[in-house]
Structures are given as structure tokens and as C-alpha cells.
Amino acid sequence: MTDGDYAPFAATWVDHVLEFSQEFATQYGNSPEPNSTAAAEFSSPERGPQGPWQRGAASRPYELAGGLLMIATAQFLRSLRLLLVPEMALFGFQGITRSTLEASARIAWVLDPAIGVRERVLRGALLELESVRQAHAVELAGGGDGSNYHRQISDLKIRMALLGFVEKEDKRHRLIGFDGEVLPSLTRAVTSLVPHLGLDHGELCYRSLSGVSHSLLYGITEYLEVGEITTPGKTRPVPSLPINAVANAVVLAADSYLFTVQRHAALWGRDDAQVVGKRLELKAAVLGGLNRERIAPPA
């Protein structure tokens, strides 16, 4: 099992990351800084069939990605922190780390600084569309008649049509996207995110986490070792939680969260250099702790 002191040590850094992000946000108001990318997008000259876009159209993707999803990501990170105890359970942290990565990947995709306001609004709408489609399955599974789905999908179609976006349908004439684009898979989204986290084998890490989350044999057996011989020719699997697996999970989860904070800050004209510095500090401490160089977070 892991070094009993390491998980609580890593937990202090997760706490620190969450405290830092909260303090960073309180330095600013609820509006983007003047001359920022977000401020420019909020006053975008984009037009739809009935005239100029309203401010709410451009701010919506920020509300979804920089608001709802970022709140959820912070809560995933809090959940991970609760598992970082001296006698950690073998499984559990993998699923939470995976969820944190997936949420962060969606946020980073919407808050990509390389795209313009129209593409950002489109990406936000694709997130909404996927949510509506998945909620439809939940509605039907609960015995519903699909009325909520039809109302939500109709609202989305009207809103996007008024902004000048064209629907994309599949062969069964179901709405799957707009302007020829569809939502990338989560595997593709996470694979696009991890290079920004400085990981050489990001997809490998993600698939390892997914293997445990889906109870696949290859994922489960990564955390089992050959134990004592119980009867001739047979051994008993012994749980084994390598310390580096914990360290990688903490870095993946906490750094992906901070990366979304960094992207939001850059678009809103805030001092994202503070976030970059914190990311470097986090990785140096958590990975350095593998060699028992346990550096406590700054007060």
C-alpha cells in the first residue's frame, strides 16, 4: 500500500489549490476586465437573421463553462481530497480524477483562447445539446413521455436559429450539432487537454482511470499483486496502491482544474501568471513528495 504519510500530505495541496482559486476569484468582480477578450465578445458585432446578437448570447458559454462546470470541477476536487487519508481505499479516487479531467477538458475546450465568439457560442450550445439528449434518456427511463426533452430541444433550436446557426442532423433526422460541428468525444477532449498539463502519456493515464471506473479487468488488476500461495498452483491477489498512482491522480485533477482557472483568467483580462505559478508549485511539491521531499503549501 501507499506510504501512510503521503496521501495526507497530498491532501494539503488539494486544500491549498481550492483555497487559492477562491482567493484568486475574490480579487476581481463579476465582470470581465476592460479591453479583455471576454469584454470584446460581450459587445460582439455578430448578427443573426433578426439583427445584432444580444449580450446574453456571448456570455452564455462563459456561464456554462466558467460557471456551472467550474463549480462542479471544484466539487470533484473536494471529493478527491476526502479520499486522501493514511489508509486509502484501493478504488474510488480513480473515478473522481476521471470526472475532474472530463469536466476540465470540456471547460478548456469552450474557453479556448484561439477561437472567436461565434465558435465559443457554438461550443457552449453543443454542451447543452449533449446534456439535453442525455437527460432525455433519463426522462424516458423514469417513465416520462419525453415532453421535457421536446421543450428543451425546441428552445435550443430556436435560440440557435435566431443567432444564425444551421442545424446538423443525423440520418434519422435527430439534431446532433450546428454549423456542421458535433461535440467531440470525452476521450478526444481529455487527450487534447493533457498535453497542456505537461504529461507525455495523457491518454494512457486517462484510459487507466477509465478501466477502474468501468470495472474492467485490466484496470482492476493494475492494483493487485500476486500474494501468498493458498493451495498448490494458486495464489491470492493482494491489493496494492502505489504511491505514484496517488501522486499522478492528484496532479491530474488539481492541475487540470487550475488550467481551467488559468484559461478563464486570461480571457477575462486577469493576472493568469499567478495561476501559472501555482500550477508549477503544485506539481513540484506533489511529485517531489514521492522522494519524501515533503514541502508544505505556503500559508
N, C-alpha and C positions, 0 to 999 in steps of 0.2 A: 504493500500500500504506500501511500504518499508519506513524505516527511511530515510528521504531525504539525510542525510549526509553519509549514509553507502556505497552506490554504488560508489560515487566519491572517498571515502576512499579506497575501494577495487580496484578501477582503478589504484591508485598509486602503489599498489603492483603488479598488472599485468605489468605496465610500468617497475617496478623495476626488475621483473623476466626477461623480454625481454632484458633490458639493461645488466643485469648480464650475461645472456647467451652469448651475443655478446662480452662482455669484456673477459669472460672466454675463448672463442674461439680464440680471438686475442692474447692470451698469448702463443699460440703454432703455429707451422707451419701447412702445409697442409699434412704432412706425419705422420704416427704413430711413437711413440717413440721407440727407440731401445729396444729390449727384450720384447716388448708388445705382446699381443695376436694377434693383427692385423698384426704386422710386421712378426710374425711367420707364419700366414696364407698366407700372400702375397708371402712367399717363400716356400709354401707348397710342399711336395714331391708327392702330389696326381698325378695320371696318368690316362689318358684316352686311348682309343683304338690306338691313333696315337702318344702317348708319354706323357711327363710331361705337366701339366697344365701351361698355360701362366699366368703371374701375373694378367692380367685383369679379369680372371675368378674369382679369390678370392676377388678382390676389388669391383666387381660389386655389391654385396649385400650391401656393405657399402655405395656405391654411391647412391643406390636407397633408402635405409632406413635412413642412416645417412646424406644423402644429400637432395634429392628431397622431401622425405616425411617430413623430419625435417624442411625444409624451409616452406612447406605447413602448418605444425603444428604451427609454429611461426606466420604465417599469420592468421590462425584461431584465435589464441590468441589475436592478434591485433584487429581483428574484434569484439571479445567479449569485449575488453577494450572500444571500441567506444560506446557500448550499456550501459556502466556503468555510467549513468547520474542520477541526482536527481529525475527526473520524468521518470523512466524506463518504456519502453513498457512492457506489460504483457508477450508477447511471442517474441521469436527471440533468446534470449540468450540460450535457451534450445537446439536448433538445432546446434548452433555453438559449444556449450560444447560437444554435442554428436559427432560432426565431429572431434573435437580435441581429444576426447577419442579414437575414432576409429583409427585415424591416429597414435596416440601414441601406441596403442595396436599392430598395425602392425609393427611399428619400434621396440618395445620392443621384439616382437617375433623373428624378424630377428636378433637382436643384443643380443640374449640370451647368457650369458657368459658360460652356461652349455653345449653348443653344439660345435661341431668342424667345420672345414672349409667346409667339404662336405655337412653337414646338412645346414649350413648357405647359401651356394650357392644354394642348393635345395629350401630353403625357399624364397630366392630372386626370383628364377625362378617361383615359384608358385604365387608370387605377380604379376610378369609380365604376366603370363598366364591369370590370372583373369582380368587384365587390357585389354589385347588383346581381350578376349571374350566379355567384356562389350563394348569395342569400336566397335566390330563387330555389335552389336545391334544398336549402334548409326549410324554406316555407312549404314546399311540397312534402318533404319528409315529415313535417309536423301536421300534415293533413289539410294544409291550406289550398286555396283554389288558384293561386298564382296572381291574385289581384294586386298584391303589393308590388310584385315584380313588374307587371304591366304598367302600373302607375309610375314606378321609378324609371323604367326604361323609356317610357314616353316622355317624361320630364327631361331626361338626359338628351334624347334625340332632338327635342325642340330647342333646348338650350344651345346645343352644338350647331344646329342648323342656323340659328339666329346669329351665330358667330362666323358663319361661313364655312363650316367643316362639312365634308361629304362622308356619308356613312359607308362602311365596308361590311359586306355580308358574306357569310359562308354559303355553301351550295344549298343549304336548307333555308336560306334567306333569314338567318339569325344574325343580329348585329354582333360583330366581333372586333370592330375598330373604327377608325376615322381617317380620312385622307390617305388610305392605303396602308396605314400602320396598325399593328396589333401589339398587345403587351408582351414583352419578352418573357421567356420562362424564368422562374426563380433561379434555376441553375445558371442560366446565361447572365442574369443580373448580378448574382453573387460572384461569378467568375470575372465579371467586369470590374467589380468593386475591389477584390482582394489585391490586385497589383498596387493600388493606392495605399494599401496597408503594409507594403514592403515585404510581402510573402511570396516566395518563389513557387510554392506548391499550393496555392489557394484552393483550386478545385479539388485537389486531393484531400485537404483539410475538411472542406465542405462535405464531400461525399462520405468521409469517415464519420462526421457528425450525423449525417443523414442515415447512415447504416444503423447507428444505435437508435435514432429517433423512430425508425421504421421496424425495429426489432429484426433486422436482417442478420443472418448468421455471421457474415463477415465482419459486421460491426460489433456484434456481441463478443465474438471470440478475440477481438483485439485487446479485451480487458480480462482475459482469462489465461492462466498459465497452467502448465502441467504440474500436478501436485503429486501426492504420495500414491503409491500403488496400493489399491484396496483389495483386489483379487488378482491372481496371475493374469498378466496381459492387459489389465485395466488400470486406469489412473483416475483420480478425482480432480476436476478442474478447480483451480484456486483463483478467487478474484484478485486482480492486480490493477492498481490505479497508478500509473507512472506519474511522477511529479511534473514531467514536461507536458503531459496531456492537460493538466490543470492550468499550467502556465500559458499554453497556447490558447486555451479557451478564454482565459481572462484577457489576453492581449487581443484576440479576435473580436470579442464582444465589446470591450471598453474602447479599443481604438476605432472600431467601425462606428461606434456611437459618436466619438469625438470628431471623426471625419465628417459626419453629417452636420455637427455643430460648426465645424470649420467652413463647410460649403455655404451654409445659411448665413454665417457671419460675413463671408466675402461678398455675397450677393446683396446683403443689406448694408454694406459700407462700414462694417465694424472691424475691429482690430483682430483679424483672424490669425495674426502672428502669435498672439497669446495661446491660441488653441494648438497651433503647430508645435510650439514649445512644450506644451503639456503632453502632447502625444509622444514626443521624443522622450520626455521624462518618464512617462508611464512605461514605455517599452524597455528602457534601460533598467528601470528598477525591477520590474516583474521578471524579465528574462535574466537579469543579473542575480536575482534571488535564487535561481537554480544552483548557483555556485555558493550559496549561503552568504552572499553579499546582500544582506537584508537592509535596504535603505528605506527608512520610514518616510511617508509622504510629508511634505512641508506643512507646517502648522497654518 
